[in-house]
Amino acid sequence: MSVQTSAEAARNALKKGLYAWTLLTLVALAIGYVFADTFGVWGALLGSILAGSFFAITAIVAAKTANLAVEWLGYAVLGSWLLKIIFLISALFWLRSQDFYSRPIFFVTLLIETIALLILEAVLVSRAPVPYVNPESDL
């Protein structure tokens, strides 16, 4: 087993997460269609887009800042979290007056996909063989 850099581990999590997100989205769309016809498809699609974009943004920020000092990774992740919360509140504010989607399908899709992607991300990052020290540093 080769040792990965932090950036490689984040890219690996992003890649596998996008595969999982695609599978979850297809399942959610099918279930949404079965239970609520096109309203369910729209609800599943909206919930899936929100969950997938949250996961992808976190993984991309982690991959892009992996070679920086740990403090910068923390700043970037917290900053992206704040932007995602603002985006979520804005999206929910806009969606509350819309009637083209199924709210229960939207909620269940968003909840299940968010939890599944968070668990996947945690497992992939925690199992990544990343060294604790920088082998290139001159100590």
C-alpha positions as CSV (number, residue, x, y, z in Angstrom):
1,M,0.0,0.0,0.0
2,S,1.5,3.3,-1.0
3,V,1.3,6.4,1.1
4,Q,-0.9,9.2,-0.1
5,T,-0.5,12.9,0.3
6,S,-3.4,14.8,1.9
7,A,-4.4,16.2,-1.4
8,E,-4.5,12.7,-3.0
9,A,-6.6,11.5,-0.1
10,A,-9.1,14.4,-0.6
11,R,-9.2,13.8,-4.4
12,N,-9.8,10.1,-3.8
13,A,-12.7,11.0,-1.4
14,L,-14.1,13.4,-4.0
15,K,-13.9,10.8,-6.8
16,K,-15.5,8.0,-4.7
17,G,-18.0,10.4,-3.3
18,L,-19.1,11.5,-6.8
19,Y,-19.7,7.9,-7.7
20,A,-21.7,7.3,-4.6
21,W,-23.6,10.6,-5.1
22,T,-24.5,9.5,-8.7
23,L,-25.8,6.2,-7.5
24,L,-27.8,7.8,-4.6
25,T,-29.3,10.4,-7.0
26,L,-30.5,7.7,-9.5
27,V,-32.1,5.7,-6.7
28,A,-33.7,8.9,-5.2
29,L,-35.1,9.9,-8.7
30,A,-36.6,6.5,-9.1
31,I,-38.1,6.4,-5.7
32,G,-39.3,10.0,-6.1
33,Y,-41.0,9.1,-9.4
34,V,-42.7,6.0,-7.8
35,F,-44.1,7.9,-4.8
36,A,-44.9,11.4,-6.3
37,D,-44.5,11.3,-10.1
38,T,-42.7,14.3,-11.5
39,F,-43.1,16.3,-8.3
40,G,-41.1,13.5,-6.6
41,V,-38.5,13.6,-9.4
42,W,-38.0,17.4,-8.8
43,G,-37.9,17.0,-5.1
44,A,-35.3,14.2,-5.4
45,L,-33.3,16.2,-7.9
46,L,-33.2,19.4,-5.8
47,G,-32.3,17.5,-2.6
48,S,-29.6,15.6,-4.4
49,I,-28.1,18.7,-5.9
50,L,-27.9,20.4,-2.5
51,A,-26.3,17.3,-0.8
52,G,-23.9,16.6,-3.6
53,S,-22.8,20.2,-4.0
54,F,-22.1,20.4,-0.2
55,F,-20.0,17.3,-0.3
56,A,-18.1,18.4,-3.5
57,I,-17.4,21.8,-2.2
58,T,-15.9,20.5,1.0
59,A,-13.8,17.9,-0.8
60,I,-12.5,20.4,-3.4
61,V,-11.6,22.9,-0.7
62,A,-9.7,20.2,1.2
63,A,-7.9,19.1,-1.9
64,K,-6.9,22.6,-2.9
65,T,-5.7,23.6,0.5
66,A,-4.1,20.3,1.5
67,N,-0.5,21.5,0.8
68,L,-1.0,24.7,2.9
69,A,-0.5,25.1,6.6
70,V,-3.2,23.3,8.7
71,E,-4.6,26.7,9.8
72,W,-5.4,27.7,6.2
73,L,-7.2,24.4,5.7
74,G,-9.3,25.2,8.7
75,Y,-10.0,28.7,7.6
76,A,-10.9,27.5,4.1
77,V,-13.2,24.7,5.3
78,L,-14.9,27.0,7.8
79,G,-15.3,29.8,5.2
80,S,-16.8,27.3,2.7
81,W,-19.1,26.0,5.4
82,L,-20.4,29.5,6.1
83,L,-21.0,30.1,2.4
84,K,-22.8,26.8,2.1
85,I,-25.1,27.7,5.0
86,I,-25.9,31.0,3.4
87,F,-26.6,29.2,0.1
88,L,-28.8,26.6,1.9
89,I,-30.8,29.2,3.7
90,S,-31.3,31.2,0.4
91,A,-32.3,28.0,-1.5
92,L,-34.8,27.0,1.2
93,F,-36.2,30.5,1.4
94,W,-36.8,30.5,-2.4
95,L,-38.1,26.9,-2.4
96,R,-40.7,27.5,0.3
97,S,-42.9,29.4,-2.1
98,Q,-42.5,26.9,-4.9
99,D,-45.0,24.1,-5.6
100,F,-43.3,22.2,-8.4
101,Y,-41.6,19.6,-6.2
102,S,-42.5,17.2,-3.4
103,R,-41.3,18.5,-0.1
104,P,-41.2,15.1,1.7
105,I,-39.1,13.6,-1.1
106,F,-36.9,16.7,-1.1
107,F,-36.4,16.5,2.7
108,V,-35.7,12.7,2.8
109,T,-33.3,12.9,-0.2
110,L,-31.4,15.7,1.3
111,L,-31.2,14.1,4.7
112,I,-30.2,10.6,3.5
113,E,-27.7,11.7,0.9
114,T,-26.1,14.2,3.3
115,I,-25.7,11.6,6.0
116,A,-24.4,8.9,3.5
117,L,-21.9,11.3,1.9
118,L,-20.6,12.5,5.3
119,I,-20.1,8.9,6.5
120,L,-18.4,8.0,3.2
121,E,-16.1,11.0,3.4
122,A,-15.2,10.3,7.0
123,V,-14.4,6.6,6.3
124,L,-12.3,7.4,3.2
125,V,-10.3,10.2,4.9
126,S,-9.8,8.2,8.1
127,R,-8.6,5.1,6.2
128,A,-6.3,7.1,3.8
129,P,-2.6,6.2,4.4
130,V,-1.3,9.7,5.0
131,P,2.1,10.1,6.8
132,Y,2.1,12.0,10.1
133,V,5.4,13.7,9.2
134,N,6.6,15.4,6.0
135,P,9.4,13.1,4.8
136,E,10.9,15.9,2.7
137,S,11.4,18.3,5.7
138,D,14.9,19.1,7.0
139,L,14.8,18.6,10.7
